[in-house]
Amino acid sequence: MVSREAPGQRGRLTSAMRPEGRSRRRKLAELDQRIAQAQVARTAIAHGLACPHEDIFACANFAGGVAAVLAGCSLEEAHARVHPRQTT
């Protein structure tokens, strides 16, 4: 196997192999997950603000979304149940 290390770097761990490199990647993945959750929550709030019903509790979509969350679905799954993608 041919080594592709830079001169003077032989035997050193790359940043990806260092424990702190793995920790940073894990933290980045956690942040990505939190951002995705925040985006889903933002979509839910935007839907609520745009709802034409005077009383949000009278909206069948809202009721369906709440029921899905109470049944254990994530907000993303609840949104997908209430607003299934249309296939053409």
Secondary structure, 3 states (H helix, E strand, C coil): CCCCCCCCCCCCCCCCCCHHHHHHHHHHHHHHHHHHHHHHHHHHHHHHHHCCCCCHHHCHHHHHHHHHHHCCCCHHHHHHHHCCCCCC
